[in-house]
Amino acid sequence: MRATNTIGGDGMRESSAGRVALVTGASSGQMTKCAALDYADRGIWANAICPGTTWTGLVKASALQPVPPPDAKLPAAIPMKRWGLASELAAAALLLACDESSYVTGTAIPVDGGVAG
């Protein structure tokens, strides 16, 4: 059995969202690690995905364009200099769901273009 949660990227670094987001995200990461330790002997894997700036329905312009246009405004702090895509988050979830990752537990995978770096 697999348990995967999401942790906002602000839980991995200090940001404009402030210390509350940092503490909340960090505690979610620790909760993931604790669940992994508590349930590993029962065959339950607990992991997290930490999404960064992603082009989804929460971005108003995405309603008109399914992929970000080249001129889409982007925070300067993203090392890869582009928006993340929902399909990239899905790929991380699929990685954690497949049998080939059966030895992965208690980890948080940042899918954020290198921000958490």
Phi and psi in radians as a Rosetta constraint file:
Dihedral C 1 N 2 CA 2 C 2 CIRCULARHARMONIC -2.171 0.35
Dihedral N 2 CA 2 C 2 N 3 CIRCULARHARMONIC 2.469 0.35
Dihedral C 2 N 3 CA 3 C 3 CIRCULARHARMONIC -2.202 0.35
Dihedral N 3 CA 3 C 3 N 4 CIRCULARHARMONIC 2.097 0.35
Dihedral C 3 N 4 CA 4 C 4 CIRCULARHARMONIC -2.208 0.35
Dihedral N 4 CA 4 C 4 N 5 CIRCULARHARMONIC 2.258 0.35
Dihedral C 4 N 5 CA 5 C 5 CIRCULARHARMONIC -2.101 0.35
Dihedral N 5 CA 5 C 5 N 6 CIRCULARHARMONIC 2.983 0.35
Dihedral C 5 N 6 CA 6 C 6 CIRCULARHARMONIC -1.973 0.35
Dihedral N 6 CA 6 C 6 N 7 CIRCULARHARMONIC 2.498 0.35
Dihedral C 6 N 7 CA 7 C 7 CIRCULARHARMONIC -2.180 0.35
Dihedral N 7 CA 7 C 7 N 8 CIRCULARHARMONIC 2.201 0.35
Dihedral C 7 N 8 CA 8 C 8 CIRCULARHARMONIC -0.977 0.35
Dihedral N 8 CA 8 C 8 N 9 CIRCULARHARMONIC 2.492 0.35
Dihedral C 8 N 9 CA 9 C 9 CIRCULARHARMONIC -0.984 0.35
Dihedral N 9 CA 9 C 9 N 10 CIRCULARHARMONIC -0.436 0.35
Dihedral C 9 N 10 CA 10 C 10 CIRCULARHARMONIC -1.163 0.35
Dihedral N 10 CA 10 C 10 N 11 CIRCULARHARMONIC -0.252 0.35
Dihedral C 10 N 11 CA 11 C 11 CIRCULARHARMONIC -1.364 0.35
Dihedral N 11 CA 11 C 11 N 12 CIRCULARHARMONIC -0.071 0.35
Dihedral C 11 N 12 CA 12 C 12 CIRCULARHARMONIC -1.895 0.35
Dihedral N 12 CA 12 C 12 N 13 CIRCULARHARMONIC -0.134 0.35
Dihedral C 12 N 13 CA 13 C 13 CIRCULARHARMONIC -2.806 0.35
Dihedral N 13 CA 13 C 13 N 14 CIRCULARHARMONIC 2.765 0.35
Dihedral C 13 N 14 CA 14 C 14 CIRCULARHARMONIC -1.176 0.35
Dihedral N 14 CA 14 C 14 N 15 CIRCULARHARMONIC 2.442 0.35
Dihedral C 14 N 15 CA 15 C 15 CIRCULARHARMONIC -2.613 0.35
Dihedral N 15 CA 15 C 15 N 16 CIRCULARHARMONIC -3.119 0.35
Dihedral C 15 N 16 CA 16 C 16 CIRCULARHARMONIC -1.150 0.35
Dihedral N 16 CA 16 C 16 N 17 CIRCULARHARMONIC -0.320 0.35
Dihedral C 16 N 17 CA 17 C 17 CIRCULARHARMONIC -1.195 0.35
Dihedral N 17 CA 17 C 17 N 18 CIRCULARHARMONIC -0.313 0.35
Dihedral C 17 N 18 CA 18 C 18 CIRCULARHARMONIC 1.661 0.35
Dihedral N 18 CA 18 C 18 N 19 CIRCULARHARMONIC 3.129 0.35
Dihedral C 18 N 19 CA 19 C 19 CIRCULARHARMONIC -1.229 0.35
Dihedral N 19 CA 19 C 19 N 20 CIRCULARHARMONIC -0.496 0.35
Dihedral C 19 N 20 CA 20 C 20 CIRCULARHARMONIC -1.101 0.35
Dihedral N 20 CA 20 C 20 N 21 CIRCULARHARMONIC -0.780 0.35
Dihedral C 20 N 21 CA 21 C 21 CIRCULARHARMONIC -1.121 0.35
Dihedral N 21 CA 21 C 21 N 22 CIRCULARHARMONIC -0.661 0.35
Dihedral C 21 N 22 CA 22 C 22 CIRCULARHARMONIC -1.092 0.35
Dihedral N 22 CA 22 C 22 N 23 CIRCULARHARMONIC -0.826 0.35
Dihedral C 22 N 23 CA 23 C 23 CIRCULARHARMONIC -1.186 0.35
Dihedral N 23 CA 23 C 23 N 24 CIRCULARHARMONIC -0.737 0.35
Dihedral C 23 N 24 CA 24 C 24 CIRCULARHARMONIC -1.092 0.35
Dihedral N 24 CA 24 C 24 N 25 CIRCULARHARMONIC -0.820 0.35
Dihedral C 24 N 25 CA 25 C 25 CIRCULARHARMONIC -1.141 0.35
Dihedral N 25 CA 25 C 25 N 26 CIRCULARHARMONIC -0.727 0.35
Dihedral C 25 N 26 CA 26 C 26 CIRCULARHARMONIC -1.121 0.35
Dihedral N 26 CA 26 C 26 N 27 CIRCULARHARMONIC -0.687 0.35
Dihedral C 26 N 27 CA 27 C 27 CIRCULARHARMONIC -1.187 0.35
Dihedral N 27 CA 27 C 27 N 28 CIRCULARHARMONIC -0.574 0.35
Dihedral C 27 N 28 CA 28 C 28 CIRCULARHARMONIC -1.138 0.35
Dihedral N 28 CA 28 C 28 N 29 CIRCULARHARMONIC -0.659 0.35
Dihedral C 28 N 29 CA 29 C 29 CIRCULARHARMONIC -1.121 0.35
Dihedral N 29 CA 29 C 29 N 30 CIRCULARHARMONIC -0.724 0.35
Dihedral C 29 N 30 CA 30 C 30 CIRCULARHARMONIC -1.177 0.35
Dihedral N 30 CA 30 C 30 N 31 CIRCULARHARMONIC -0.631 0.35
Dihedral C 30 N 31 CA 31 C 31 CIRCULARHARMONIC -1.071 0.35
Dihedral N 31 CA 31 C 31 N 32 CIRCULARHARMONIC -0.701 0.35
Dihedral C 31 N 32 CA 32 C 32 CIRCULARHARMONIC -1.078 0.35
Dihedral N 32 CA 32 C 32 N 33 CIRCULARHARMONIC -0.787 0.35
Dihedral C 32 N 33 CA 33 C 33 CIRCULARHARMONIC -1.118 0.35
Dihedral N 33 CA 33 C 33 N 34 CIRCULARHARMONIC -0.734 0.35
Dihedral C 33 N 34 CA 34 C 34 CIRCULARHARMONIC -1.111 0.35
Dihedral N 34 CA 34 C 34 N 35 CIRCULARHARMONIC -0.753 0.35
Dihedral C 34 N 35 CA 35 C 35 CIRCULARHARMONIC -1.085 0.35
Dihedral N 35 CA 35 C 35 N 36 CIRCULARHARMONIC -0.689 0.35
Dihedral C 35 N 36 CA 36 C 36 CIRCULARHARMONIC -1.071 0.35
Dihedral N 36 CA 36 C 36 N 37 CIRCULARHARMONIC -0.764 0.35
Dihedral C 36 N 37 CA 37 C 37 CIRCULARHARMONIC -1.194 0.35
Dihedral N 37 CA 37 C 37 N 38 CIRCULARHARMONIC -0.707 0.35
Dihedral C 37 N 38 CA 38 C 38 CIRCULARHARMONIC -1.210 0.35
Dihedral N 38 CA 38 C 38 N 39 CIRCULARHARMONIC -0.562 0.35
Dihedral C 38 N 39 CA 39 C 39 CIRCULARHARMONIC -1.994 0.35
Dihedral N 39 CA 39 C 39 N 40 CIRCULARHARMONIC 0.014 0.35
Dihedral C 39 N 40 CA 40 C 40 CIRCULARHARMONIC -1.022 0.35
Dihedral N 40 CA 40 C 40 N 41 CIRCULARHARMONIC -0.678 0.35
Dihedral C 40 N 41 CA 41 C 41 CIRCULARHARMONIC -1.249 0.35
Dihedral N 41 CA 41 C 41 N 42 CIRCULARHARMONIC -0.132 0.35
Dihedral C 41 N 42 CA 42 C 42 CIRCULARHARMONIC -1.799 0.35
Dihedral N 42 CA 42 C 42 N 43 CIRCULARHARMONIC 0.124 0.35
Dihedral C 42 N 43 CA 43 C 43 CIRCULARHARMONIC 1.370 0.35
Dihedral N 43 CA 43 C 43 N 44 CIRCULARHARMONIC 0.371 0.35
Dihedral C 43 N 44 CA 44 C 44 CIRCULARHARMONIC -1.852 0.35
Dihedral N 44 CA 44 C 44 N 45 CIRCULARHARMONIC 2.196 0.35
Dihedral C 44 N 45 CA 45 C 45 CIRCULARHARMONIC -1.804 0.35
Dihedral N 45 CA 45 C 45 N 46 CIRCULARHARMONIC 2.320 0.35
Dihedral C 45 N 46 CA 46 C 46 CIRCULARHARMONIC -2.110 0.35
Dihedral N 46 CA 46 C 46 N 47 CIRCULARHARMONIC 2.129 0.35
Dihedral C 46 N 47 CA 47 C 47 CIRCULARHARMONIC -2.452 0.35
Dihedral N 47 CA 47 C 47 N 48 CIRCULARHARMONIC 2.984 0.35
Dihedral C 47 N 48 CA 48 C 48 CIRCULARHARMONIC -2.382 0.35
Dihedral N 48 CA 48 C 48 N 49 CIRCULARHARMONIC 2.660 0.35
Dihedral C 48 N 49 CA 49 C 49 CIRCULARHARMONIC -2.004 0.35
Dihedral N 49 CA 49 C 49 N 50 CIRCULARHARMONIC 2.319 0.35
Dihedral C 49 N 50 CA 50 C 50 CIRCULARHARMONIC -1.989 0.35
Dihedral N 50 CA 50 C 50 N 51 CIRCULARHARMONIC 1.631 0.35
Dihedral C 50 N 51 CA 51 C 51 CIRCULARHARMONIC -1.301 0.35
Dihedral N 51 CA 51 C 51 N 52 CIRCULARHARMONIC 2.548 0.35
Dihedral C 51 N 52 CA 52 C 52 CIRCULARHARMONIC -1.749 0.35
Dihedral N 52 CA 52 C 52 N 53 CIRCULARHARMONIC -2.649 0.35
Dihedral C 52 N 53 CA 53 C 53 CIRCULARHARMONIC -1.168 0.35
Dihedral N 53 CA 53 C 53 N 54 CIRCULARHARMONIC 1.965 0.35
Dihedral C 53 N 54 CA 54 C 54 CIRCULARHARMONIC -2.196 0.35
Dihedral N 54 CA 54 C 54 N 55 CIRCULARHARMONIC 2.384 0.35
Dihedral C 54 N 55 CA 55 C 55 CIRCULARHARMONIC -1.374 0.35
Dihedral N 55 CA 55 C 55 N 56 CIRCULARHARMONIC 1.693 0.35
Dihedral C 55 N 56 CA 56 C 56 CIRCULARHARMONIC -2.341 0.35
Dihedral N 56 CA 56 C 56 N 57 CIRCULARHARMONIC -3.054 0.35
Dihedral C 56 N 57 CA 57 C 57 CIRCULARHARMONIC -1.067 0.35
Dihedral N 57 CA 57 C 57 N 58 CIRCULARHARMONIC -0.257 0.35
Dihedral C 57 N 58 CA 58 C 58 CIRCULARHARMONIC -1.316 0.35
Dihedral N 58 CA 58 C 58 N 59 CIRCULARHARMONIC -0.250 0.35
Dihedral C 58 N 59 CA 59 C 59 CIRCULARHARMONIC -1.659 0.35
Dihedral N 59 CA 59 C 59 N 60 CIRCULARHARMONIC 2.013 0.35
Dihedral C 59 N 60 CA 60 C 60 CIRCULARHARMONIC -0.896 0.35
Dihedral N 60 CA 60 C 60 N 61 CIRCULARHARMONIC -0.768 0.35
Dihedral C 60 N 61 CA 61 C 61 CIRCULARHARMONIC -1.110 0.35
Dihedral N 61 CA 61 C 61 N 62 CIRCULARHARMONIC -0.351 0.35
Dihedral C 61 N 62 CA 62 C 62 CIRCULARHARMONIC -1.211 0.35
Dihedral N 62 CA 62 C 62 N 63 CIRCULARHARMONIC -0.320 0.35
Dihedral C 62 N 63 CA 63 C 63 CIRCULARHARMONIC -1.149 0.35
Dihedral N 63 CA 63 C 63 N 64 CIRCULARHARMONIC -0.515 0.35
Dihedral C 63 N 64 CA 64 C 64 CIRCULARHARMONIC -1.651 0.35
Dihedral N 64 CA 64 C 64 N 65 CIRCULARHARMONIC -0.489 0.35
Dihedral C 64 N 65 CA 65 C 65 CIRCULARHARMONIC -2.319 0.35
Dihedral N 65 CA 65 C 65 N 66 CIRCULARHARMONIC 2.081 0.35
Dihedral C 65 N 66 CA 66 C 66 CIRCULARHARMONIC -1.220 0.35
Dihedral N 66 CA 66 C 66 N 67 CIRCULARHARMONIC -0.357 0.35
Dihedral C 66 N 67 CA 67 C 67 CIRCULARHARMONIC -2.157 0.35
Dihedral N 67 CA 67 C 67 N 68 CIRCULARHARMONIC 2.612 0.35
Dihedral C 67 N 68 CA 68 C 68 CIRCULARHARMONIC -1.161 0.35
Dihedral N 68 CA 68 C 68 N 69 CIRCULARHARMONIC 2.306 0.35
Dihedral C 68 N 69 CA 69 C 69 CIRCULARHARMONIC -1.245 0.35
Dihedral N 69 CA 69 C 69 N 70 CIRCULARHARMONIC 2.761 0.35
Dihedral C 69 N 70 CA 70 C 70 CIRCULARHARMONIC -0.987 0.35
Dihedral N 70 CA 70 C 70 N 71 CIRCULARHARMONIC -0.495 0.35
Dihedral C 70 N 71 CA 71 C 71 CIRCULARHARMONIC -1.663 0.35
Dihedral N 71 CA 71 C 71 N 72 CIRCULARHARMONIC 0.210 0.35
Dihedral C 71 N 72 CA 72 C 72 CIRCULARHARMONIC -1.119 0.35
Dihedral N 72 CA 72 C 72 N 73 CIRCULARHARMONIC 2.284 0.35
Dihedral C 72 N 73 CA 73 C 73 CIRCULARHARMONIC -1.081 0.35
Dihedral N 73 CA 73 C 73 N 74 CIRCULARHARMONIC 2.366 0.35
Dihedral C 73 N 74 CA 74 C 74 CIRCULARHARMONIC -2.420 0.35
Dihedral N 74 CA 74 C 74 N 75 CIRCULARHARMONIC 2.397 0.35
Dihedral C 74 N 75 CA 75 C 75 CIRCULARHARMONIC -1.032 0.35
Dihedral N 75 CA 75 C 75 N 76 CIRCULARHARMONIC 2.388 0.35
Dihedral C 75 N 76 CA 76 C 76 CIRCULARHARMONIC -1.146 0.35
Dihedral N 76 CA 76 C 76 N 77 CIRCULARHARMONIC -0.329 0.35
Dihedral C 76 N 77 CA 77 C 77 CIRCULARHARMONIC -1.346 0.35
Dihedral N 77 CA 77 C 77 N 78 CIRCULARHARMONIC -0.048 0.35
Dihedral C 77 N 78 CA 78 C 78 CIRCULARHARMONIC -1.518 0.35
Dihedral N 78 CA 78 C 78 N 79 CIRCULARHARMONIC 1.952 0.35
Dihedral C 78 N 79 CA 79 C 79 CIRCULARHARMONIC -1.011 0.35
Dihedral N 79 CA 79 C 79 N 80 CIRCULARHARMONIC -0.589 0.35
Dihedral C 79 N 80 CA 80 C 80 CIRCULARHARMONIC -1.383 0.35
Dihedral N 80 CA 80 C 80 N 81 CIRCULARHARMONIC -0.126 0.35
Dihedral C 80 N 81 CA 81 C 81 CIRCULARHARMONIC 0.979 0.35
Dihedral N 81 CA 81 C 81 N 82 CIRCULARHARMONIC 0.691 0.35
Dihedral C 81 N 82 CA 82 C 82 CIRCULARHARMONIC -2.741 0.35
Dihedral N 82 CA 82 C 82 N 83 CIRCULARHARMONIC 2.869 0.35
Dihedral C 82 N 83 CA 83 C 83 CIRCULARHARMONIC -1.299 0.35
Dihedral N 83 CA 83 C 83 N 84 CIRCULARHARMONIC 2.592 0.35
Dihedral C 83 N 84 CA 84 C 84 CIRCULARHARMONIC -1.423 0.35
Dihedral N 84 CA 84 C 84 N 85 CIRCULARHARMONIC 2.760 0.35
Dihedral C 84 N 85 CA 85 C 85 CIRCULARHARMONIC -1.990 0.35
Dihedral N 85 CA 85 C 85 N 86 CIRCULARHARMONIC 2.619 0.35
Dihedral C 85 N 86 CA 86 C 86 CIRCULARHARMONIC -1.007 0.35
Dihedral N 86 CA 86 C 86 N 87 CIRCULARHARMONIC -0.593 0.35
Dihedral C 86 N 87 CA 87 C 87 CIRCULARHARMONIC -1.108 0.35
Dihedral N 87 CA 87 C 87 N 88 CIRCULARHARMONIC -0.498 0.35
Dihedral C 87 N 88 CA 88 C 88 CIRCULARHARMONIC -1.284 0.35
Dihedral N 88 CA 88 C 88 N 89 CIRCULARHARMONIC -0.604 0.35
Dihedral C 88 N 89 CA 89 C 89 CIRCULARHARMONIC -1.172 0.35
Dihedral N 89 CA 89 C 89 N 90 CIRCULARHARMONIC -0.717 0.35
Dihedral C 89 N 90 CA 90 C 90 CIRCULARHARMONIC -1.088 0.35
Dihedral N 90 CA 90 C 90 N 91 CIRCULARHARMONIC -0.666 0.35
Dihedral C 90 N 91 CA 91 C 91 CIRCULARHARMONIC -1.095 0.35
Dihedral N 91 CA 91 C 91 N 92 CIRCULARHARMONIC -0.681 0.35
Dihedral C 91 N 92 CA 92 C 92 CIRCULARHARMONIC -1.141 0.35
Dihedral N 92 CA 92 C 92 N 93 CIRCULARHARMONIC -0.705 0.35
Dihedral C 92 N 93 CA 93 C 93 CIRCULARHARMONIC -1.127 0.35
Dihedral N 93 CA 93 C 93 N 94 CIRCULARHARMONIC -0.703 0.35
Dihedral C 93 N 94 CA 94 C 94 CIRCULARHARMONIC -1.131 0.35
Dihedral N 94 CA 94 C 94 N 95 CIRCULARHARMONIC -0.676 0.35
Dihedral C 94 N 95 CA 95 C 95 CIRCULARHARMONIC -1.000 0.35
Dihedral N 95 CA 95 C 95 N 96 CIRCULARHARMONIC -0.823 0.35
Dihedral C 95 N 96 CA 96 C 96 CIRCULARHARMONIC -1.240 0.35
Dihedral N 96 CA 96 C 96 N 97 CIRCULARHARMONIC -0.357 0.35
Dihedral C 96 N 97 CA 97 C 97 CIRCULARHARMONIC -1.552 0.35
Dihedral N 97 CA 97 C 97 N 98 CIRCULARHARMONIC -0.263 0.35
Dihedral C 97 N 98 CA 98 C 98 CIRCULARHARMONIC -1.516 0.35
Dihedral N 98 CA 98 C 98 N 99 CIRCULARHARMONIC 2.727 0.35
Dihedral C 98 N 99 CA 99 C 99 CIRCULARHARMONIC -1.103 0.35
Dihedral N 99 CA 99 C 99 N 100 CIRCULARHARMONIC -0.441 0.35
Dihedral C 99 N 100 CA 100 C 100 CIRCULARHARMONIC -1.163 0.35
Dihedral N 100 CA 100 C 100 N 101 CIRCULARHARMONIC -0.252 0.35
Dihedral C 100 N 101 CA 101 C 101 CIRCULARHARMONIC -1.847 0.35
Dihedral N 101 CA 101 C 101 N 102 CIRCULARHARMONIC 0.441 0.35
Dihedral C 101 N 102 CA 102 C 102 CIRCULARHARMONIC -1.174 0.35
Dihedral N 102 CA 102 C 102 N 103 CIRCULARHARMONIC -0.162 0.35
Dihedral C 102 N 103 CA 103 C 103 CIRCULARHARMONIC -1.835 0.35
Dihedral N 103 CA 103 C 103 N 104 CIRCULARHARMONIC 0.197 0.35
Dihedral C 103 N 104 CA 104 C 104 CIRCULARHARMONIC -1.816 0.35
Dihedral N 104 CA 104 C 104 N 105 CIRCULARHARMONIC 2.053 0.35
Dihedral C 104 N 105 CA 105 C 105 CIRCULARHARMONIC -2.686 0.35
Dihedral N 105 CA 105 C 105 N 106 CIRCULARHARMONIC 2.589 0.35
Dihedral C 105 N 106 CA 106 C 106 CIRCULARHARMONIC 1.360 0.35
Dihedral N 106 CA 106 C 106 N 107 CIRCULARHARMONIC 0.393 0.35
Dihedral C 106 N 107 CA 107 C 107 CIRCULARHARMONIC -2.076 0.35
Dihedral N 107 CA 107 C 107 N 108 CIRCULARHARMONIC 2.734 0.35
Dihedral C 107 N 108 CA 108 C 108 CIRCULARHARMONIC -2.062 0.35
Dihedral N 108 CA 108 C 108 N 109 CIRCULARHARMONIC 2.142 0.35
Dihedral C 108 N 109 CA 109 C 109 CIRCULARHARMONIC -1.766 0.35
Dihedral N 109 CA 109 C 109 N 110 CIRCULARHARMONIC 1.969 0.35
Dihedral C 109 N 110 CA 110 C 110 CIRCULARHARMONIC -1.334 0.35
Dihedral N 110 CA 110 C 110 N 111 CIRCULARHARMONIC 2.249 0.35
Dihedral C 110 N 111 CA 111 C 111 CIRCULARHARMONIC -2.091 0.35
Dihedral N 111 CA 111 C 111 N 112 CIRCULARHARMONIC 1.333 0.35
Dihedral C 111 N 112 CA 112 C 112 CIRCULARHARMONIC -2.431 0.35
Dihedral N 112 CA 112 C 112 N 113 CIRCULARHARMONIC 0.295 0.35
Dihedral C 112 N 113 CA 113 C 113 CIRCULARHARMONIC 1.217 0.35
Dihedral N 113 CA 113 C 113 N 114 CIRCULARHARMONIC 0.319 0.35
Dihedral C 113 N 114 CA 114 C 114 CIRCULARHARMONIC 1.693 0.35
Dihedral N 114 CA 114 C 114 N 115 CIRCULARHARMONIC 0.097 0.35
Dihedral C 114 N 115 CA 115 C 115 CIRCULARHARMONIC -1.102 0.35
Dihedral N 115 CA 115 C 115 N 116 CIRCULARHARMONIC -0.795 0.35
Dihedral C 115 N 116 CA 116 C 116 CIRCULARHARMONIC -1.240 0.35
Dihedral N 116 CA 116 C 116 N 117 CIRCULARHARMONIC -0.377 0.35
